Amino acid sequence: MDGASGPRGRRSSLRALLRSRAVVVLGATLALVAVRAATGPTSAAWTDPAYFTAAASSGSWVAASPFGTCTVVTMAGVPVAGRTCTVTGLVYVDFGDGKPVGQRTGHMNLTLATDARSDGSEQIRLDLLLAATTGLPTNWIWTNAAVTGGNLTAYPGYTCATLTQPGAPLTAYAPGWVSTTGTAQFQITEQRSSGKKSNYICT
């Protein structure tokens, strides 16, 4: 019997086949490792445990409001854990009295989305960017501006002069019951008057 076709030849062929398969498997394994190494940093950016921990602890993400921020606080001014607040709108409505630039006064309509308690135990700290107010004249004069409270109350130590600083917010308090109405009103004027000082929520 020919050795190539006998038992000894068949064993040699089998060993050659197994070696070729092992080479194929090894090559595939090395290729897979290379692919994982190449894509590892991209995957890590999306699966980093620290990223997900931060996202979960911060709750639902809310886009920043162009009108400023609001925070639910106690009557002593301490932030209340778990409460949410977003400034959803700030609109200027002119008095319509025909006053010239530098002497104008207008109504400010503020809208909030908040879950503050309305029983008098909580209030809302506001940091409003008045320059971003919808409808506010672009030539508004801040040099002698002041704010009349309306539904708002003064934040201790806040001065009217702060309004003249570019980007500086109006800081004040709104009542907790805004959570039920969604709105609060106040007034803004270009001409601060000593005779109306008691009506202002800035000093």
C-alpha positions in Angstrom: 0.0 0.0 0.0 1.3 3.5 -0.9 2.5 5.4 2.3 0.7 8.5 1.2 -2.7 6.8 1.2 -2.0 4.5 4.2 -2.6 5.1 7.9 0.6 7.0 8.3 -0.2 9.3 5.4 -3.7 10.0 6.7 -2.3 11.0 10.1 0.1 13.4 8.5 -2.7 15.0 6.5 -4.8 15.3 9.7 -2.0 17.0 11.6 -1.5 19.5 8.7 -5.2 20.3 8.7 -5.3 20.9 12.5 -2.2 23.2 12.2 -3.9 25.2 9.5 -7.1 25.6 11.5 -5.1 26.6 14.6 -3.4 29.3 12.5 -6.8 30.6 11.3 -8.2 30.7 14.8 -5.1 32.5 16.2 -5.3 35.0 13.4 -8.9 35.7 14.0 -8.3 36.1 17.8 -5.4 38.6 17.2 -7.6 40.6 14.8 -10.4 40.8 17.3 -8.0 42.0 20.0 -6.7 44.7 17.7 -10.2 45.9 16.9 -11.1 46.1 20.6 -7.9 48.0 21.3 -8.6 50.5 18.5 -12.2 51.2 19.7 -11.5 51.0 23.4 -11.2 54.8 24.1 -14.4 55.5 22.1 -16.4 52.9 24.1 -14.9 54.1 27.4 -16.2 57.6 26.7 -19.8 56.3 26.7 -19.5 53.6 29.4 -17.3 55.3 32.0 -18.9 54.5 35.3 -18.1 58.0 36.7 -20.1 59.6 33.8 -23.2 57.6 34.6 -22.9 58.2 38.3 -22.9 62.0 37.7 -25.8 61.8 35.3 -27.9 59.7 37.7 -27.2 61.9 40.7 -28.1 65.1 38.9 -31.6 64.0 38.0 -33.3 65.1 34.8 -31.2 67.4 32.7 -32.8 70.8 32.1 -31.6 73.3 29.5 -30.3 76.6 31.0 -32.8 79.5 30.7 -31.6 82.7 29.0 -33.6 84.7 31.6 -31.6 83.5 34.6 -32.0 81.0 37.4 -34.3 80.3 40.3 -33.9 78.2 43.4 -36.5 77.0 46.0 -35.3 78.0 49.5 -36.7 78.2 53.0 -37.9 81.5 54.4 -34.4 81.8 55.9 -32.8 81.4 52.4 -31.6 77.9 52.7 -31.9 75.8 49.5 -34.5 73.0 49.8 -33.2 69.6 48.6 -35.2 67.9 45.9 -37.1 71.0 44.8 -36.8 72.2 41.2 -37.3 75.6 39.5 -36.8 77.0 36.0 -37.3 80.5 34.7 -39.5 79.9 31.6 -40.2 83.4 30.6 -39.6 87.1 31.3 -41.6 89.7 29.3 -41.5 93.5 29.3 -44.7 95.5 28.6 -44.4 99.2 28.3 -46.7 101.5 30.3 -47.7 103.2 27.1 -47.5 106.7 28.7 -45.2 108.1 26.0 -42.3 108.8 28.3 -39.0 109.4 26.6 -35.9 107.3 26.7 -34.4 107.6 30.2 -37.8 108.0 31.9 -39.6 104.8 30.8 -41.3 102.3 33.1 -42.7 98.9 32.3 -44.4 95.8 33.7 -42.3 92.7 33.9 -44.2 89.4 33.6 -42.2 86.5 35.0 -43.1 82.8 34.5 -41.7 79.9 36.5 -42.0 76.2 36.5 -41.4 75.0 40.1 -42.6 72.6 42.7 -42.1 75.0 45.7 -44.6 74.7 48.6 -47.3 77.3 48.5 -48.1 77.2 52.3 -45.7 80.0 53.2 -42.8 77.8 54.3 -40.8 78.2 51.1 -39.9 81.0 48.7 -38.0 81.2 45.5 -34.7 82.9 45.1 -34.4 84.6 41.7 -31.3 85.6 39.7 -32.8 87.3 36.7 -30.9 88.5 33.6 -33.1 91.5 32.9 -31.1 92.5 29.8 -32.4 89.3 28.2 -36.1 90.2 28.8 -38.4 89.6 25.8 -39.6 93.0 24.5 -37.2 95.2 26.5 -36.1 98.1 24.4 -32.6 97.7 23.1 -31.8 101.2 24.2 -32.9 100.8 27.8 -30.9 103.0 30.1 -29.6 101.2 33.2 -27.6 104.0 34.8 -30.4 105.1 37.2 -32.7 102.0 36.9 -34.7 100.5 39.8 -37.1 97.7 40.4 -40.5 98.0 42.1 -41.4 94.8 43.9 -44.9 93.9 42.8 -45.0 90.2 43.8 -41.3 90.1 44.6 -39.5 91.0 47.8 -36.0 92.3 48.4 -32.9 90.2 48.7 -30.8 91.5 51.6 -28.0 93.8 50.6 -29.0 94.0 46.9 -28.4 97.5 45.5 -29.9 99.2 42.5 -26.4 100.0 41.3 -25.9 96.3 40.6 -28.3 96.7 37.6 -25.7 99.0 35.9 -23.1 96.2 35.8 -23.2 94.2 32.5 -24.4 90.7 33.0 -25.2 91.2 36.7 -28.6 89.6 37.6 -31.5 91.1 39.6 -31.5 89.0 42.8 -34.8 88.9 44.7 -37.4 86.5 46.2 -40.7 85.4 44.7 -43.4 83.7 46.9 -43.7 80.0 47.0 -47.3 80.2 45.7 -46.0 81.0 42.3 -45.8 77.2 41.9 -49.7 77.3 41.7 -50.1 80.3 39.4 -46.8 80.0 37.4 -46.5 83.8 37.2 -45.3 86.8 39.1 -45.2 90.5 38.3 -42.9 93.4 39.1 -42.0 96.7 37.5 -38.8 98.2 36.1 -38.0 101.9 35.6 -35.2 103.9 34.1 -35.6 106.8 36.5 -35.0 106.0 40.1 -36.7 108.4 42.4 -36.0 109.1 46.1 -39.7 109.7 46.6 -40.5 106.1 45.6 -37.5 104.5 47.4 -39.8 102.6 49.8 -41.4 100.8 46.8 -38.1 99.5 45.4 -36.6 96.1 46.1 -33.1 97.4 45.6 -31.4 100.1 47.7 
